[in-house]
């Protein structure tokens, strides 16, 4: 009995220590994943900078126990030498701009200040303004976003000039009137930060921020509160998850105590009879049983706790955690002492009650209560945090009692069935049926122990499958490649044939964007994906319950019944230029030819500007094979800027003009001017800002009206999407918003697309589960519909790849030019999910739980076969009657 209790207690202690280790490692992993900017604590001064500001900011940060401080003065955009720049001072500068050390940048003096170009674009070596002369030297870019709270290398940022002389920049008279921000910052040191220190650190930062706000000071403090909250959430999740297994072990402990008490019951009852015959009163008998049970339970729990402490030391050392810290926040805590005392009281009471109770119906009451709690918990709060912790122990308790009752009935039934059987079989069943309590308890305990072990292994398999599903949800195939920081899509750096050769398997071009539709009086925006319908069967982690029909059926519904696009005229191989005769009497219109290459990329070629007098517009064609996909009509740059400026300032209707544009046939000319191809526009369609003009069209040319709305007009061949809706799969909410026949009017990238819902999906990989909805279309169909509205708009944003050799693909993505892309591999994500501190702790605890359950089952079986439960008097009587040892 003491061995079983000690083993269970040691396991529970190990679970507590593992929970603390996993919590600390998980929290540290979250903190380590924060960028340097996200880990920065920044004190900002809003208002005129005075000499007292810097010391006050330094004192504020010094009291928070942070890393080395940096002071920054950032001026607003100012025009110097005809260029808009942003001057800044960073002290120390060499910490953030290594090139500053080699250039030996001097300090600002009077009206002159040497500065370094830190990114955002090239400027002239000397910038002069009234009262300030700035000499600019080249240096390595200021790549870090920490000092200025933005990266000077980001697109759209004005050139940034920096100096290390904060005071000198402040004293420059020519920049004294420019708005500026003073800030002092320091990193939150996370290297030695432990999970149990997070509440104190966050409370200290929050208290400082609140004090600044209440005091009315012009200082404001920003700190990584979101990162600290995420780390604390990760730390608190680990012990809760491990409670699931610890609860099952606690139930095994209870059942083992009951089994052990049942084995000792005969001896204790005999001793009680002897005491009563000697004159002992009921209270003395109760004291005897309590003392007899209590000291055994106490010794076992203390021994198990000691083993647990030793295991915690081993776990902490193996994982690189501070042993003292883990013990101080897991086992050597007031809560742990109270838990040990409570376990001693419970185990002692269980043994006392199981010894003295004359009616075993109390077990039935416990089983009914356990089942009732389970039913209420599953129906009222199925997603609660406490239910997983109670699921295993309550299930074990209920199953143990039910098995105990059924085992006794089966033993009695076996005695009746074996009456005509062999003598030894009859004797065995008679012995079991005469006193079925102990055998039934042993059967129940072994059954529940084996069941708990199976549950642990099954739950471990569920977690492993869950990690695989999460990885598949983020990367549906083997790899996902998308645009990197420079926003170049994968197909612009390498053609599709090259990607297929690198992957050694299927490659799916995917269009990722947003779609909007009207639902009542509101506009709903949802993610939209264009994925090749034939590639849906390759997606990993797909379940039959994810869709309203099998995946093969849904993929078949997405496939268009015919071609998705009608190609334009192919330009002859010897074509050197394009020519078209055009006129626009009302306003000038810029004409551009959209040429599609063999890889699908669209190249615009500006033909010229059509004016009141009809004239021929001509432009050279880049070398290669081209298809004339469309003609684009646009506003001249000056008119576009003027309209935009007036529309921004005018509260009335938008500035808009309409012009009639007459277009002749498009001719492809050779180097000598010979006409190689004449493409008629008479049957072409005008969309966007262009519309058919009615009279004026002919078999060779077209007449269209063009509205200067800021959007291009497109003249192109008739396309299937003009009359045939795009089949889409949608979530149930979006599908319910569709009209008759499932028709849904979408606005994709600001362009109208008529869709038809052909199936419902509950989820789809790479789409956030908390989105308002989603739509999924065949990639080629969606791209063709978008290109029909604006050539080139349907280009693919990312690639999903199935790779027979992921190592080769990975190596190719690490070399230029493909290294500029962002990539992720499903195997890497799955490995990361399975090796997170929390996952390792849960998986390891489940394996240990199954081992403990097996060990306790063996101990219980030995207790039933070899322990005090054997009736020695019956065995002696049987031997005297001639029954042998067998």
NUDREN-446332 format. One record per residue (C-alpha): x, y, z. Coordinates in steps of 0.2 Angstrom, whole numbers, plus 5000, padded with zeros to 4 digits. Layout:
! residues N
xx / yy / zz
X / Y / Z
...
***
This chain:
! residues 886
xx / yy / zz
5000 / 5000 / 5000
5014 / 5012 / 5005
5023 / 5008 / 4988
5008 / 5013 / 4978
5004 / 5029 / 4987
5022 / 5034 / 4986
5023 / 5031 / 4968
5007 / 5041 / 4965
5013 / 5055 / 4976
5030 / 5056 / 4967
5021 / 5057 / 4950
5010 / 5071 / 4956
5025 / 5080 / 4963
5034 / 5077 / 4946
5019 / 5084 / 4937
5020 / 5100 / 4947
5038 / 5102 / 4944
5036 / 5099 / 4926
5022 / 5112 / 4925
5034 / 5125 / 4932
5048 / 5120 / 4920
5036 / 5120 / 4905
5028 / 5137 / 4911
5045 / 5145 / 4912
5052 / 5139 / 4896
5036 / 5143 / 4887
5036 / 5161 / 4894
5054 / 5163 / 4889
5051 / 5157 / 4872
5037 / 5170 / 4870
5049 / 5184 / 4876
5063 / 5178 / 4865
5051 / 5179 / 4850
5048 / 5197 / 4853
5058 / 5209 / 4841
5070 / 5222 / 4848
5057 / 5235 / 4845
5044 / 5225 / 4854
5055 / 5223 / 4869
5059 / 5242 / 4871
5053 / 5252 / 4885
5052 / 5270 / 4879
5049 / 5287 / 4889
5043 / 5300 / 4877
5043 / 5319 / 4881
5029 / 5329 / 4872
5032 / 5347 / 4873
5047 / 5359 / 4872
5063 / 5351 / 4876
5072 / 5359 / 4891
5089 / 5355 / 4900
5079 / 5346 / 4914
5070 / 5334 / 4902
5085 / 5322 / 4899
5089 / 5319 / 4918
5071 / 5316 / 4922
5069 / 5304 / 4908
5085 / 5295 / 4913
5079 / 5294 / 4931
5062 / 5286 / 4926
5071 / 5272 / 4916
5084 / 5269 / 4929
5071 / 5265 / 4942
5064 / 5251 / 4931
5080 / 5240 / 4931
5082 / 5239 / 4912
5097 / 5238 / 4900
5108 / 5252 / 4893
5099 / 5268 / 4889
5098 / 5277 / 4872
5092 / 5295 / 4870
5084 / 5301 / 4854
5078 / 5317 / 4847
5068 / 5315 / 4831
5063 / 5330 / 4821
5048 / 5331 / 4809
5050 / 5332 / 4790
5059 / 5347 / 4785
5065 / 5353 / 4767
5083 / 5356 / 4766
5091 / 5359 / 4750
5075 / 5355 / 4740
5074 / 5338 / 4748
5062 / 5333 / 4762
5073 / 5324 / 4776
5070 / 5319 / 4794
5085 / 5324 / 4805
5088 / 5314 / 4821
5101 / 5313 / 4835
5105 / 5296 / 4843
5116 / 5294 / 4858
5126 / 5283 / 4858
5125 / 5282 / 4839
5138 / 5268 / 4837
5127 / 5256 / 4846
5114 / 5257 / 4831
5125 / 5263 / 4817
5141 / 5253 / 4816
5147 / 5264 / 4801
5148 / 5279 / 4812
5163 / 5273 / 4822
5174 / 5272 / 4806
5169 / 5289 / 4800
5173 / 5298 / 4816
5158 / 5309 / 4815
5161 / 5326 / 4823
5150 / 5336 / 4834
5138 / 5350 / 4829
5145 / 5367 / 4831
5136 / 5384 / 4828
5126 / 5383 / 4812
5135 / 5367 / 4805
5132 / 5349 / 4809
5140 / 5334 / 4801
5127 / 5320 / 4799
5126 / 5302 / 4792
5113 / 5296 / 4779
5104 / 5282 / 4788
5092 / 5276 / 4775
5077 / 5282 / 4765
5085 / 5288 / 4750
5101 / 5297 / 4744
5103 / 5315 / 4747
5116 / 5328 / 4741
5132 / 5329 / 4752
5128 / 5347 / 4758
5111 / 5353 / 4763
5109 / 5372 / 4767
5095 / 5381 / 4775
5094 / 5398 / 4784
5104 / 5396 / 4800
5110 / 5378 / 4797
5122 / 5369 / 4786
5122 / 5350 / 4786
5136 / 5340 / 4778
5130 / 5322 / 4774
5141 / 5307 / 4774
5137 / 5289 / 4768
5136 / 5276 / 4781
5128 / 5258 / 4783
5109 / 5260 / 4784
5101 / 5261 / 4801
5093 / 5244 / 4799
5085 / 5243 / 4817
5069 / 5251 / 4820
5072 / 5253 / 4839
5079 / 5271 / 4841
5067 / 5280 / 4829
5052 / 5268 / 4832
5052 / 5265 / 4813
5064 / 5258 / 4800
5072 / 5271 / 4789
5073 / 5257 / 4775
5054 / 5255 / 4775
5046 / 5261 / 4759
5038 / 5278 / 4759
5050 / 5285 / 4772
5059 / 5301 / 4769
5078 / 5301 / 4770
5084 / 5300 / 4788
5100 / 5310 / 4793
5107 / 5306 / 4810
5120 / 5312 / 4822
5127 / 5307 / 4839
5126 / 5325 / 4846
5109 / 5327 / 4854
5113 / 5344 / 4861
5121 / 5350 / 4846
5106 / 5346 / 4835
5095 / 5354 / 4848
5105 / 5370 / 4847
5105 / 5372 / 4828
5096 / 5389 / 4825
5090 / 5384 / 4807
5080 / 5369 / 4814
5074 / 5377 / 4830
5056 / 5379 / 4824
5054 / 5361 / 4818
5043 / 5350 / 4828
5053 / 5337 / 4838
5050 / 5322 / 4849
5062 / 5318 / 4863
5063 / 5300 / 4869
5074 / 5289 / 4880
5073 / 5271 / 4878
5081 / 5255 / 4886
5078 / 5236 / 4882
5069 / 5225 / 4894
5082 / 5212 / 4898
5073 / 5195 / 4895
5088 / 5184 / 4895
5087 / 5180 / 4914
5068 / 5184 / 4916
5058 / 5169 / 4923
5040 / 5166 / 4922
5037 / 5169 / 4941
5045 / 5186 / 4939
5034 / 5192 / 4925
5019 / 5198 / 4937
5032 / 5209 / 4947
5040 / 5216 / 4931
5023 / 5220 / 4923
5016 / 5228 / 4938
5032 / 5239 / 4940
5030 / 5245 / 4922
5011 / 5247 / 4923
5013 / 5257 / 4940
5026 / 5269 / 4932
5015 / 5272 / 4917
5000 / 5275 / 4928
5010 / 5287 / 4939
5015 / 5297 / 4924
4998 / 5298 / 4917
4990 / 5303 / 4934
5004 / 5316 / 4938
5000 / 5326 / 4922
5018 / 5325 / 4917
5022 / 5327 / 4898
5031 / 5311 / 4899
5023 / 5295 / 4893
5029 / 5278 / 4895
5027 / 5263 / 4882
5032 / 5246 / 4887
5030 / 5228 / 4880
5014 / 5225 / 4890
5007 / 5214 / 4876
5022 / 5203 / 4875
5022 / 5201 / 4894
5004 / 5197 / 4894
5007 / 5184 / 4881
5021 / 5176 / 4891
5011 / 5176 / 4907
4996 / 5167 / 4897
5009 / 5154 / 4890
5015 / 5151 / 4908
4998 / 5149 / 4916
4993 / 5137 / 4902
5006 / 5124 / 4906
5000 / 5119 / 4924
4982 / 5119 / 4918
4986 / 5107 / 4904
4996 / 5095 / 4915
4982 / 5095 / 4927
4973 / 5084 / 4915
4985 / 5070 / 4918
4988 / 5074 / 4936
4969 / 5072 / 4939
4969 / 5054 / 4932
4984 / 5050 / 4943
4975 / 5057 / 4958
4960 / 5045 / 4954
4972 / 5031 / 4952
4979 / 5035 / 4970
4961 / 5035 / 4977
4957 / 5018 / 4969
4973 / 5011 / 4975
4970 / 5016 / 4993
4953 / 5008 / 4992
4960 / 4992 / 4985
4974 / 4992 / 4999
4961 / 4996 / 5012
4951 / 4981 / 5006
4966 / 4970 / 5007
4969 / 4975 / 5025
4951 / 4975 / 5030
4950 / 4957 / 5036
4965 / 4959 / 5048
4959 / 4976 / 5054
4942 / 4969 / 5058
4949 / 4954 / 5067
4960 / 4966 / 5077
4945 / 4977 / 5081
4935 / 4962 / 5087
4950 / 4958 / 5099
4950 / 4975 / 5106
4931 / 4975 / 5109
4933 / 4959 / 5118
4946 / 4967 / 5129
4935 / 4981 / 5133
4939 / 4995 / 5120
4926 / 5008 / 5117
4920 / 5013 / 5099
4931 / 5029 / 5100
4946 / 5019 / 5104
4943 / 5007 / 5090
4941 / 5022 / 5078
4957 / 5030 / 5085
4966 / 5013 / 5082
4960 / 5012 / 5064
4964 / 5030 / 5060
4982 / 5029 / 5068
4985 / 5013 / 5059
4980 / 5020 / 5042
4987 / 5038 / 5046
5005 / 5033 / 5049
5006 / 5022 / 5034
4999 / 5036 / 5023
5010 / 5049 / 5030
5026 / 5039 / 5028
5021 / 5035 / 5010
5017 / 5053 / 5005
5033 / 5059 / 5013
5043 / 5046 / 5004
5034 / 5050 / 4988
5036 / 5069 / 4990
5055 / 5066 / 4993
5056 / 5056 / 4977
5046 / 5070 / 4968
5058 / 5083 / 4975
5073 / 5073 / 4968
5064 / 5071 / 4951
5061 / 5089 / 4951
5080 / 5092 / 4953
5083 / 5081 / 4939
5070 / 5089 / 4928
5076 / 5106 / 4932
5095 / 5102 / 4929
5091 / 5093 / 4913
5081 / 5107 / 4906
5093 / 5121 / 4911
5081 / 5128 / 4924
5087 / 5135 / 4941
5084 / 5121 / 4953
5080 / 5133 / 4968
5068 / 5143 / 4958
5058 / 5128 / 4951
5057 / 5120 / 4969
5052 / 5137 / 4977
5038 / 5139 / 4964
5032 / 5121 / 4963
5035 / 5109 / 4978
5042 / 5120 / 4992
5026 / 5132 / 4992
5012 / 5134 / 5005
5000 / 5127 / 4992
5011 / 5112 / 4990
5011 / 5109 / 5009
4993 / 5111 / 5010
4990 / 5099 / 4996
5001 / 5086 / 5004
4992 / 5088 / 5020
4975 / 5087 / 5011
4981 / 5071 / 5002
4986 / 5063 / 5019
4969 / 5068 / 5026
4960 / 5061 / 5011
4969 / 5045 / 5010
4968 / 5042 / 5028
4949 / 5045 / 5028
4947 / 5033 / 5013
4956 / 5019 / 5022
4946 / 5022 / 5038
4929 / 5023 / 5029
4933 / 5008 / 5018
4938 / 4998 / 5034
4923 / 5003 / 5045
4909 / 5005 / 5032
4897 / 4990 / 5033
4887 / 4996 / 5018
4896 / 4998 / 5001
4882 / 5008 / 4993
4893 / 5023 / 4998
4903 / 5019 / 4982
4887 / 5019 / 4972
4884 / 5037 / 4978
4901 / 5042 / 4973
4899 / 5035 / 4956
4882 / 5044 / 4953
4890 / 5060 / 4959
4904 / 5058 / 4947
4893 / 5055 / 4933
4882 / 5069 / 4937
4896 / 5081 / 4938
4903 / 5075 / 4921
4886 / 5077 / 4913
4883 / 5094 / 4920
4901 / 5100 / 4915
4900 / 5093 / 4897
4883 / 5101 / 4894
4884 / 5118 / 4903
4903 / 5123 / 4900
4911 / 5111 / 4887
4925 / 5123 / 4884
4929 / 5128 / 4901
4946 / 5126 / 4909
4941 / 5116 / 4924
4933 / 5102 / 4915
4948 / 5094 / 4907
4956 / 5093 / 4925
4940 / 5084 / 4931
4937 / 5073 / 4916
4950 / 5060 / 4920
4948 / 5058 / 4939
4929 / 5058 / 4938
4929 / 5046 / 4923
4941 / 5034 / 4933
4930 / 5035 / 4949
4914 / 5031 / 4940
4922 / 5018 / 4929
4930 / 5010 / 4944
4914 / 5009 / 4954
4904 / 5002 / 4939
4918 / 4989 / 4936
4918 / 4984 / 4954
4900 / 4981 / 4955
4900 / 4972 / 4938
4915 / 4961 / 4943
4906 / 4954 / 4959
4890 / 4950 / 4948
4901 / 4941 / 4935
4911 / 4931 / 4949
4894 / 4925 / 4956
4888 / 4921 / 4939
4904 / 4911 / 4936
4901 / 4901 / 4952
4884 / 4896 / 4946
4890 / 4891 / 4928
4905 / 4881 / 4935
4895 / 4870 / 4946
4896 / 4856 / 4933
4913 / 4859 / 4929
4930 / 4853 / 4935
4933 / 4853 / 4954
4947 / 4866 / 4953
4937 / 4878 / 4943
4922 / 4876 / 4955
4933 / 4878 / 4970
4941 / 4894 / 4962
4924 / 4902 / 4958
4917 / 4897 / 4975
4932 / 4906 / 4984
4930 / 4921 / 4973
4911 / 4922 / 4975
4911 / 4919 / 4994
4921 / 4936 / 4997
4920 / 4945 / 4980
4925 / 4962 / 4987
4944 / 4961 / 4986
4944 / 4952 / 4969
4932 / 4964 / 4962
4942 / 4979 / 4969
4957 / 4971 / 4961
4948 / 4969 / 4944
4942 / 4987 / 4945
4959 / 4994 / 4949
4968 / 4985 / 4936
4955 / 4989 / 4923
4955 / 5008 / 4927
4974 / 5008 / 4928
4975 / 5000 / 4910
4961 / 5012 / 4904
4971 / 5027 / 4911
4987 / 5022 / 4902
4977 / 5019 / 4886
4969 / 5037 / 4888
4987 / 5044 / 4891
4993 / 5036 / 4875
4978 / 5041 / 4865
4978 / 5059 / 4871
4996 / 5060 / 4867
4992 / 5054 / 4849
4978 / 5067 / 4849
4991 / 5081 / 4853
5003 / 5074 / 4840
4989 / 5074 / 4827
4984 / 5092 / 4833
5001 / 5098 / 4829
5001 / 5090 / 4812
4984 / 5098 / 4809
4990 / 5115 / 4815
5005 / 5114 / 4803
4994 / 5109 / 4789
4982 / 5123 / 4792
4997 / 5135 / 4790
5006 / 5127 / 4776
4993 / 5116 / 4766
5006 / 5106 / 4756
5025 / 5104 / 4760
5030 / 5122 / 4758
5022 / 5139 / 4756
5032 / 5153 / 4747
5026 / 5171 / 4747
5032 / 5189 / 4744
5046 / 5195 / 4755
5050 / 5213 / 4761
5051 / 5220 / 4744
5034 / 5213 / 4739
5039 / 5204 / 4724
5028 / 5189 / 4721
5037 / 5172 / 4718
5032 / 5171 / 4700
5041 / 5187 / 4696
5058 / 5180 / 4702
5056 / 5163 / 4693
5044 / 5155 / 4681
5032 / 5141 / 4686
5042 / 5129 / 4677
5057 / 5133 / 4687
5047 / 5131 / 4703
5041 / 5114 / 4698
5059 / 5109 / 4694
5065 / 5115 / 4711
5050 / 5106 / 4720
5050 / 5090 / 4711
5031 / 5090 / 4713
5015 / 5099 / 4710
5015 / 5118 / 4713
4999 / 5128 / 4715
4999 / 5146 / 4711
4987 / 5155 / 4724
4979 / 5172 / 4723
4976 / 5179 / 4741
4965 / 5194 / 4743
4949 / 5201 / 4751
4931 / 5201 / 4744
4917 / 5212 / 4750
4898 / 5209 / 4748
4882 / 5218 / 4754
4873 / 5209 / 4768
4857 / 5219 / 4772
4863 / 5237 / 4775
4881 / 5232 / 4779
4896 / 5228 / 4769
4905 / 5212 / 4774
4924 / 5210 / 4770
4930 / 5192 / 4770
4947 / 5184 / 4764
4946 / 5177 / 4747
4958 / 5163 / 4740
4960 / 5157 / 4722
4967 / 5139 / 4723
4968 / 5127 / 4708
4953 / 5116 / 4710
4963 / 5101 / 4705
4975 / 5104 / 4719
4963 / 5103 / 4733
4966 / 5084 / 4734
4984 / 5088 / 4739
4979 / 5098 / 4755
4985 / 5089 / 4771
4974 / 5088 / 4786
4958 / 5089 / 4777
4943 / 5080 / 4786
4926 / 5075 / 4779
4917 / 5086 / 4791
4926 / 5102 / 4785
4914 / 5103 / 4770
4896 / 5101 / 4765
4902 / 5087 / 4752
4917 / 5076 / 4750
4932 / 5086 / 4744
4932 / 5078 / 4727
4914 / 5083 / 4724
4918 / 5101 / 4730
4934 / 5102 / 4718
4923 / 5096 / 4704
4910 / 5110 / 4707
4924 / 5123 / 4707
4930 / 5118 / 4690
4923 / 5129 / 4676
4913 / 5120 / 4663
4924 / 5128 / 4649
4939 / 5139 / 4646
4941 / 5153 / 4659
4948 / 5166 / 4647
4948 / 5170 / 4629
4966 / 5175 / 4623
4969 / 5191 / 4613
4978 / 5191 / 4597
4996 / 5184 / 4597
5008 / 5196 / 4590
5019 / 5189 / 4576
5037 / 5184 / 4580
5044 / 5198 / 4569
5033 / 5212 / 4576
5043 / 5227 / 4582
5030 / 5239 / 4587
5011 / 5242 / 4589
5001 / 5256 / 4581
4983 / 5262 / 4583
4974 / 5277 / 4577
4964 / 5285 / 4591
4956 / 5302 / 4595
4948 / 5309 / 4611
4939 / 5326 / 4607
4934 / 5331 / 4625
4950 / 5327 / 4635
4967 / 5319 / 4633
4967 / 5300 / 4636
4983 / 5290 / 4638
4982 / 5273 / 4629
4992 / 5258 / 4635
4993 / 5241 / 4628
4993 / 5226 / 4640
5004 / 5212 / 4634
5004 / 5195 / 4642
5020 / 5184 / 4641
5022 / 5165 / 4640
5023 / 5165 / 4659
5007 / 5174 / 4662
5015 / 5191 / 4668
5007 / 5207 / 4660
5019 / 5220 / 4653
5011 / 5237 / 4650
5017 / 5247 / 4634
5012 / 5265 / 4633
5006 / 5269 / 4616
5004 / 5288 / 4618
4991 / 5301 / 4622
4975 / 5303 / 4611
4969 / 5321 / 4608
4955 / 5330 / 4599
4963 / 5327 / 4582
4964 / 5309 / 4577
4982 / 5303 / 4576
4992 / 5287 / 4575
5000 / 5281 / 4592
5014 / 5269 / 4591
5026 / 5261 / 4603
5040 / 5248 / 4602
5037 / 5230 / 4608
5049 / 5222 / 4620
5058 / 5206 / 4613
5048 / 5190 / 4616
5032 / 5181 / 4613
5017 / 5192 / 4617
4998 / 5191 / 4617
4988 / 5208 / 4616
4977 / 5205 / 4631
4969 / 5223 / 4632
4970 / 5241 / 4629
4970 / 5252 / 4645
4963 / 5270 / 4645
4970 / 5282 / 4658
4971 / 5300 / 4663
4986 / 5310 / 4660
4997 / 5312 / 4675
4993 / 5331 / 4677
4974 / 5329 / 4676
4975 / 5314 / 4688
4984 / 5324 / 4701
4972 / 5339 / 4699
4957 / 5329 / 4700
4963 / 5320 / 4716
4968 / 5337 / 4724
4951 / 5344 / 4720
4941 / 5329 / 4726
4951 / 5329 / 4742
4946 / 5347 / 4746
4929 / 5348 / 4738
4915 / 5342 / 4750
4904 / 5341 / 4735
4903 / 5328 / 4721
4919 / 5321 / 4714
4927 / 5330 / 4699
4923 / 5319 / 4684
4924 / 5322 / 4665
4918 / 5311 / 4651
4926 / 5309 / 4634
4922 / 5300 / 4618
4937 / 5289 / 4613
4938 / 5282 / 4595
4949 / 5268 / 4592
4955 / 5260 / 4576
4962 / 5243 / 4573
4978 / 5238 / 4582
4992 / 5234 / 4570
5008 / 5225 / 4573
5022 / 5232 / 4563
5039 / 5225 / 4557
5055 / 5234 / 4558
5052 / 5241 / 4541
5034 / 5246 / 4545
5026 / 5232 / 4536
5009 / 5227 / 4544
5010 / 5209 / 4551
4994 / 5209 / 4560
4978 / 5220 / 4561
4967 / 5216 / 4576
4949 / 5222 / 4575
4941 / 5229 / 4591
4923 / 5229 / 4584
4918 / 5214 / 4596
4929 / 5220 / 4611
4921 / 5225 / 4627
4923 / 5241 / 4637
4924 / 5239 / 4656
4929 / 5249 / 4671
4930 / 5268 / 4668
4926 / 5264 / 4649
4909 / 5260 / 4642
4902 / 5256 / 4625
4898 / 5273 / 4616
4885 / 5265 / 4604
4886 / 5273 / 4587
4903 / 5274 / 4580
4909 / 5256 / 4582
4914 / 5247 / 4566
4921 / 5230 / 4562
4939 / 5237 / 4563
4938 / 5249 / 4577
4928 / 5254 / 4592
4920 / 5270 / 4600
4919 / 5270 / 4619
4916 / 5283 / 4633
4929 / 5286 / 4646
4926 / 5294 / 4663
4940 / 5302 / 4672
4936 / 5294 / 4689
4954 / 5290 / 4693
4951 / 5272 / 4688
4957 / 5265 / 4671
4946 / 5260 / 4657
4949 / 5243 / 4649
4944 / 5238 / 4631
4947 / 5219 / 4629
4940 / 5203 / 4621
4923 / 5196 / 4627
4927 / 5184 / 4642
4918 / 5170 / 4650
4916 / 5179 / 4666
4906 / 5192 / 4658
4891 / 5180 / 4657
4896 / 5166 / 4668
4898 / 5168 / 4687
4914 / 5162 / 4696
4910 / 5146 / 4706
4915 / 5148 / 4724
4915 / 5139 / 4741
4910 / 5149 / 4756
4908 / 5148 / 4774
4890 / 5145 / 4780
4887 / 5163 / 4785
4893 / 5170 / 4768
4883 / 5156 / 4759
4867 / 5161 / 4768
4870 / 5179 / 4761
4869 / 5173 / 4743
4854 / 5176 / 4732
4844 / 5165 / 4721
4854 / 5151 / 4713
4868 / 5155 / 4725
4873 / 5171 / 4716
4884 / 5183 / 4726
4890 / 5200 / 4720
4908 / 5202 / 4726
4920 / 5216 / 4725
4937 / 5209 / 4724
4952 / 5222 / 4724
4939 / 5235 / 4721
4933 / 5226 / 4705
4916 / 5218 / 4703
4915 / 5199 / 4702
4899 / 5189 / 4700
4901 / 5173 / 4710
4890 / 5158 / 4713
4891 / 5148 / 4729
4893 / 5129 / 4725
4897 / 5122 / 4742
4900 / 5126 / 4760
4916 / 5124 / 4770
4918 / 5126 / 4789
4936 / 5130 / 4788
4950 / 5131 / 4775
4969 / 5131 / 4777
4979 / 5147 / 4779
4962 / 5157 / 4783
4960 / 5163 / 4801
4946 / 5154 / 4811
4940 / 5171 / 4818
4937 / 5179 / 4801
4920 / 5185 / 4797
4919 / 5172 / 4783
4929 / 5167 / 4767
4927 / 5163 / 4749
4937 / 5150 / 4739
4938 / 5150 / 4720
4947 / 5140 / 4707
4963 / 5150 / 4705
4963 / 5151 / 4686
4945 / 5156 / 4686
4947 / 5170 / 4699
4963 / 5177 / 4690
4954 / 5177 / 4673
4939 / 5186 / 4681
4951 / 5199 / 4689
4961 / 5201 / 4673
4946 / 5204 / 4663
4942 / 5219 / 4674
4961 / 5225 / 4675
4975 / 5216 / 4666
4988 / 5209 / 4678
4976 / 5210 / 4693
4974 / 5191 / 4694
4993 / 5188 / 4696
4997 / 5175 / 4710
5003 / 5181 / 4727
5010 / 5165 / 4733
5014 / 5147 / 4729
5009 / 5130 / 4738
5022 / 5117 / 4734
5023 / 5098 / 4736
5041 / 5094 / 4737
5049 / 5077 / 4734
5066 / 5084 / 4740
5062 / 5098 / 4753
5081 / 5100 / 4757
5084 / 5105 / 4739
5070 / 5117 / 4739
5076 / 5124 / 4755
5093 / 5127 / 4748
5087 / 5136 / 4733
5076 / 5147 / 4743
5092 / 5152 / 4753
5101 / 5158 / 4738
5098 / 5174 / 4728
5086 / 5180 / 4720
5074 / 5168 / 4729
5081 / 5172 / 4746
5071 / 5188 / 4745
5055 / 5178 / 4747
5047 / 5172 / 4763
5045 / 5154 / 4765
5038 / 5141 / 4777
5039 / 5122 / 4778
5025 / 5112 / 4785
5038 / 5100 / 4793
5046 / 5114 / 4802
5030 / 5121 / 4809
5025 / 5104 / 4815
5042 / 5101 / 4823
5041 / 5118 / 4832
5023 / 5114 / 4838
5028 / 5097 / 4845
5044 / 5103 / 4853
5037 / 5119 / 4862
5040 / 5118 / 4881
5022 / 5115 / 4884
5020 / 5102 / 4871
5036 / 5093 / 4878
5029 / 5094 / 4895
5012 / 5087 / 4891
5019 / 5073 / 4880
5032 / 5068 / 4893
5019 / 5069 / 4907
5007 / 5058 / 4897
5021 / 5045 / 4894
5025 / 5045 / 4913
5006 / 5044 / 4917
5005 / 5028 / 4907
5020 / 5021 / 4915
5014 / 5025 / 4933
4997 / 5017 / 4928
5005 / 5001 / 4922
5016 / 5000 / 4938
5001 / 5003 / 4950
4991 / 4990 / 4940
5005 / 4978 / 4943
5006 / 4982 / 4961
4987 / 4980 / 4963
4987 / 4963 / 4955
5001 / 4957 / 4966
4992 / 4964 / 4981
4977 / 4954 / 4976
4986 / 4938 / 4973
5000 / 4938 / 4986
4994 / 4950 / 4999
4983 / 4949 / 5014
4968 / 4946 / 5004
4971 / 4928 / 5002
4961 / 4918 / 5014
4974 / 4907 / 5023
4961 / 4897 / 5033
4952 / 4892 / 5017
4968 / 4887 / 5008
4974 / 4876 / 5024
4957 / 4868 / 5024
4958 / 4864 / 5005
4975 / 4856 / 5007
4969 / 4845 / 5021
4956 / 4839 / 5009
4969 / 4834 / 4996
4969 / 4849 / 4985
4987 / 4851 / 4978
4997 / 4867 / 4977
4993 / 4869 / 4959
***
